[in-house]
């Protein structure tokens, strides 16, 4: 990398962001250490003055790393930009050896023992412990193998609760942080996108206890119970979401979820796309791919074409897209608009360019004329085959949701006289928490905060109450010996045979 001292103002952005600490400021000018530099290009991308450029020469004795799109040149005894690979005696070696499971077993920790992974009964229909200091509605024991287990169940009102909704679509729905409305009342916000999906966070204690709390509680509950819910995004789209169904965005049902970003699509289908056209552009709002410059295209033997795109390049063949109502969730509605130029000293008349998106649902084929002009031609059989292969590899778009809540409060008193011991038992894996019988994820740290996939819970299991709060069926299952040791309400235990499906005592009597 080369620094133009006349342009450099010594801002230090390159020092701040260099992943291998190859840059320092000397007399208010950036200097790059060639014994450390990997030519990763970070300094070029963060320099607002354009003072850093790539020399275009291979550093002496450096090794090219092909393990990611950056393609670092790792100097002797140096490390790559990701710190994973080192140039050791002229060979690229991994800085961390392959780790067997035995080496991490203690960190991973044991899961709950098999006897307590499933509850004896669920909390669906159990009723609520109120006030919390009395025993839970049902404390049921059962013999499993050589041990006695007990499940404590209650339908818990939770103010600390929300639902995280995943909407599979590339269509922009609104800015991150934008408010989400049910009717005219704010119930949540747009969160950071996930792979091919938009994420909404509905609820949370501050919204439940705020002026729109009743609408928030109802919306959380309806989504968790898999009912259709209409939502509106601030300065964005109108949505119809129902867990397990395709999302409807601004009146249009979304059919396909993308197979990957534009770069990943090229990585998967490069050999097939090579047969379809001389050059392929896969439009995507995040990473748009250009086959001839992409690592996958080079690997497949695609020749340089001289095609340049209007989007900003990230790494070779990968470009940061934009957001809009066009192909691949970009602003491009006319596919030709993504082409910035064609260098005809590299390209050639008759060269074909296929432009598509990450779902393969839209595609157009163009031929390059002698004047570098692009004219659309009919899709060939090979182009159609490639588009179909992409489309067939996409999953159907759908809505999913995770219920998130904290049960570290007073409801624990219905389980034990020493609530802190229940919290400790849950984190230690001695007490297994389930939601309507479904296992979830327990957040590390203090309290009992959990996540559960609502599609694993019987529809209609969630309620709301005008406190306002949402009501969730919770079960704690553990060995009877551990329950006794934590100060559980042992006197309230009953055998499983004493409980009928409606939760009433059966002929077996009290335990």
N, C-alpha and C positions, 0 to 999 in steps of 0.2 A: 504494500500500500504506500502511496506517495502523498505527502502533505505539501500543499501550496502555502508557503509561509506568508505570502502577501494577502491571501484570503483568510487565513486562520486568525481568529480573534481571541483564542485561548479560553473559550467558554467552558471547556472541560467535559462536554457531553460525551465525547469519545472515550475519555478516561473513565467516566462514570459507568458506561455500558459495555466496555470491552470485556468479554467473558474470560480472557486469559491474561488480563492486566499487562497488555503489551504496549499501552500508551501512557505517556506522562507529559506533563506540561513543563517545559524548560524555557525560561525567559518569555513567558506568556505565549508560547507557541507549542503546538502538539508535536511530539516526537514518537515514532513507532519503532519498537525494538524488533528487528528482523529475526532475532533468535527466539522470540516468543510468538510473533504474529502468525496466525493461521489463514490469513486472507479471507476470513468469514464474511467480511463486508459490513459488520455492525457499525463501524466508524463511518463508513460512507453513508449509511442510511440515517444516522442520527445527526450528521453535520449539517446544520442549517445554512452554512455559508458555502457549501460545495467545495470545501478546501481539501477533502480527501478523495482520492481516486484510486482505482485498481491499476497496478503497474502492468498487469497482463503477462507477467513472467512468472514461471515456476520458481519458487524459492529454492535455493541450493540445498540439495540433500533432503528436501521435504518429501513426505509421502502423502499422496492423495487418499483421503478417506471417503468411501462411498456408502457409508452407513446411514446417511440422511441427505436431504436435498442441498444442504449447505456445501458439501464436498470440500471440506477443509484441506489445506496443505499443512500437514503437521510437521513442524521442524524437528531436527534431531533432539532427542531427550525431551521434547515438548509434548503438550497435550492438546487435543482437539477442543473446539469451542464448547462442546457439551461435557468435557472432562471425562468422557467414557473411554477414550482411546489414547494411547501414548505411542510415540515413535521410539521404540526401544531397539537399538542396534540394527536399524534399518528395517524393522518389522512393526506393523501396527498390532498392538496387544491391548487387550481389555484391561482397564485399570482396576477393576474388581473381578475376582475369579468367580466362576459359576458356583452358586451357593446351594448346597443340599438342604432339604427340608429340615433335617436334624439340627442344623445350625440355627434355625429360626423358630423351632418348635416352642421354645419357652416364651418367645415374644408373641407368637400367634396365640398361644394359650389353648387350653382344651375347650371344647364346646360343652354344652350341657349333656349330662349322661343320658343314655337312650331312654331310661325309664321315665324321665321328666320332660321329654321333648314334646309330648302331646298332653293336653289337659284331660282330666277325668270327665269334666263337663265344661261347656262353654258358659260365658257370662251373658249370652244372648237370652233375653227374657228373665234375667236373674233379679232385676230390681237393684236399687241403690242403697249403699250403706249411709244412713243419715239418722242422727248425727254420726260423724265419722268414728267416734270413740267406741261405738258398739260393734260387735262382730259383723263381718261381711254377710250378705244374705245367704250364701251357700259356701260351706267349707266341707268338701267331699273327699273321702279317702278311698283308696283302692289298693289291693295287693297286685303288684306287678313283678313276676319272677320271684326273686328272693327278698324283695324290699317292699315296704309300704310307702305309697306316695299320697300326697294330698294336693288338691287344687282349691284355691280360694278365688271366688268369682264375685264381681260386682260391676254394675254399669256406672261408670264414673263420670260425673260432670267435670269438664275440664275447660277452664278459661284459657289456659295456655295450650291452644290448639289451632291448627290450620290445615289446609290441604294444598299440596303442590301439584299442579296440573301440567301434564306434558302433552303438547299439541303437535302432532307430527305434520309439519308443513314447512316448505321453503318460502311461502308467501309472507311478506312482512306484515305484521299485525300491529306494531307500535314500537315506540322507543323503549329501551330498557329503563326501568324506573317509572314508566307511565302508569297512571292510575287505572285500575280495572273497576268497572261499574256494573252493578246488577240493578237494572232500572236507572234511577237517578242517584243511587247511593253507592259511594265508594266502598269496595269490599276487599281490594287487594292491589297488587302491582305486577308489572311485567318484570321478570327476572332475566338473568343471563341465558342466552340460548344454549341448547345442548345439540348433539349431533343430529342435524336434520329436524330439530324440534324447537318450538317456542315454549318457554316455561312461564307459568303464572303462579304466583303465591297468593292464595286467598285466605284471609283471616289473620290470626295472631292476636295475642292478648290485648295489644293497644287498640286494635280495631274492634275487637269484641267488647271492650269496655268503653269504646267511644260512642259518638252520637248515632252511628249506623249499626250498632252492635247486633240488633235483632236480624237485620238483613244479612249481616256477615255470618251469623250462626246458621241461618236458614240456608245460605248459599253453600257453606262448608258441608252441611248435612246432606243437601240434595246431591251435590257432586259425589260425596262418599257413598251415597246409596244408589249411585248410577242412574240418577234421573237426568233428563235433558235440562240444561240451564243456559239461558241467554245472557251473554256478557257483552260489554262494550269497552273498548280500549280508548283512553284519552288521546285525541287526535289520531286515532287509528281505526282499526277494523271492528266490525260487529261479529261476534262469534256465537255459534250454537255448539256447546260441548256436552257430550255424554260419554262417560267412561265405557270403553269397549266398542265405540262407534266411530266412524270417520268424522273428523271435524268439518264444520261448515263455516267458511270464512267469507263474509260479505255476500251471503246467499249462495256461494258455490261450494259444493262438497269436494273435499280434497281426496283424490284417489290414491296417489302414490307418495311414499316416503323415499327420499333419495337414497341411492345405494352407497353414496359417500360424497365427499366434496369433489370439486372438479379435478383436483390433483389425484385423489384416491380413485376416481373413476378411470382416469388414464392409467393409473398403476395396475388396476385390475384388468382392463380390457385392451391394453396397448397392442398386443399381437393381433387381436381381432380388428381394432380400429385401423391398424396399419394397412390391412387389406381393403378397408372401406374407402380410404382417401389418402392423398399424399400428406395432408395436414389436417389435424382435428383440433377444434377448440371446444372445450366443455365449460359452459357458462355456469357460474356459481357465485352467489352473493358473498361468500367468504373467500374461497380459493378457486379462481378460474384457472384451468389447465390448458397449456399449449403443447401439443404432443412432440413437435420436433425439437423443442428445447428442454423437455421434461426428461428426467433420469430414465423413466420407464420407456419413453420413446427412443432414447439413445440405446438403451439395452435391446430394444426390439429391432434396431437397425434402421430407424427412420432417418432420412436425409434432412439436412437443414433446408428450410424453405424461404427464409427471409421475411416471414410474416411477423409483424409486430402488433401488439395489442394496445388499446387505449388505457387499460387498467395499469396500476402501478405494480412493478415486478417485486415479488418477495424474494424468491430464489429462482434459479433457472427453470423456466417452464411453469412457474407458479405465480399467479397475480392476485393481488387483493381486489376482490370485486366490490360492487356497491349494492345498495338495497333499493328495490323497486318492484313494480308489478309486472316485470318482464320475465324473460327466460331465466330459469334457475334462481328466481328471487332477486335478479339484478334489475337495473333500469333499462336493460336492452330488450326492446320490443321488436326492433328490426335487427336480425342477427348480424348483418353486415356492419352495423355501427360499432361493433367491438373491434373491428380491424382498423388499426391506425395507419399502417403502411405495409407495402411489400417491396423488399429490396430485390429488384429483378437481376442484380448481379449474382444473387444466390438462388432465387426462385426461377421459374421458367414458364413460358406459355403452355397452356394445357394442364398445368398443375391443378389438382382438385383440392378443395377445402370443405370439410364437413364441420358444421357447427351444430351443436346439440346442447343438452342440459343434463343434469345429474339423474334425472328420471327417464331420460330417453323418450319422453312423450312428444317433444318438439325436435325437429331436425330439418336441416336444409343443406343442400350440396351446391357448391359453386365451382366454376371453372375460371382460371386466370387467363386473361387475354394478353396480347403482346404489349399493351400499354399498362399492364398491372391492374386493369379494371376487372372486377369480379362479376360474372354473370351467373344467375341461378340456372341449374340444370336439374332434370328429374333425378330423384334418388335411385341409385343403382340397387340391384339385389343385395350386393355385399353391404352397402350402406344401411339398407332396411334391416338386414340380418343383425348388424352391429347394434342398431338402435333397439331392436326387439330384445337382444341379449341384455342390454342395460335395463330396459323396462321390466323384463321378466325377473331380473335380480333384485328389484325393489320390493320392499314389503308394503302391504296396504297401510295407508295412513290411518291412525286411530288416536283416540284420546285415552290417556291413562292418568292415574292419580295416586298419590301417596298421602295418607293421613299422618300428620305429625303432631305430637302432643307431649306434654310433660305430666307425669303422674308421681312427682316427688313430693306432693303435698299431704294434706290431712287424710286423704283416702287410704293411705297406708295404715292408719290406725285401725281400720277394719280388718286388717290382716294380722297385725301383731301389736303388742303393747310397746314395742321398741322399734319405731318406724325406721330408724337409721340402719338397723340390722337387716331389714328387708332390702333397702337400697344396696347395702354391701353384698347381700346374697345374690341379687340380680346381676351386679357387675362381676361377681366372682363365678357366675355360672351355676350357683347352687339352687337358685330359684329362676325358673324359666318363664318369661312373660310372653303371653300370646294375646292376640286381639281376635275375639270370636273364633278362637282355635288356630289362627294363622300366626306363625312366627314372624317377627320383624327384626329391625335393627335397633340396638340400644346405643345411643350416643355415649361416648366415653366422657369422663369428667363427672361432676357432681350431679345428684338428682337422678330421676328415671325419665329421661327424654327418649322417645322412640319414634320410629317410622314403620308404617305397614302399608303394603299394597292393598288398596281397597277391593280389588278384584278377587282377592283371596278371602274376603269376608262376605258372609251372607248378606245380600241386598236387604235393606230395611233395618240393619243392625245399629245404625247411628241415629241419634235424636238430637234435638236442641231444646234448651230450656230458657225462659226469659230472664235468667239471672244477668246477662245472657252468657251461655256456655254451650259447648257441644257435649254430648253424652256418648261414651265409647264403652264397649264390652271388653273388660280386661280380666285375664286369668293369670294367676301365679301358681305354678306347679313345682313342687319340691318333695324331697324325702320327708316323711313324717318326723324322723329323728332331727332333721335340720329345722323343721317347723317348730318343734318343741324347744330346740336350743335357742331360737330367736324370740321366744316368748309369745308364740302364736296363740290364738284363741282355741286351744286344744279341746276345751269342754264343749265347743260348738261343732266339732267335727261329726259328720255322719258318714256311714258307709254308702258306697255308690248304689247298692241295691235299695237303699231307703229313699232314693230320689227318682221320681218319675219324670218323663220328658217335659212336663209342665212346671217342674220345679217343686212339686208338693211331696211330702213324705209318703212313702209307700208302705207296704205291709211289714217291711223290716223294722220299722220304728226308728227312734233316734239312736245315734251311735254313742 
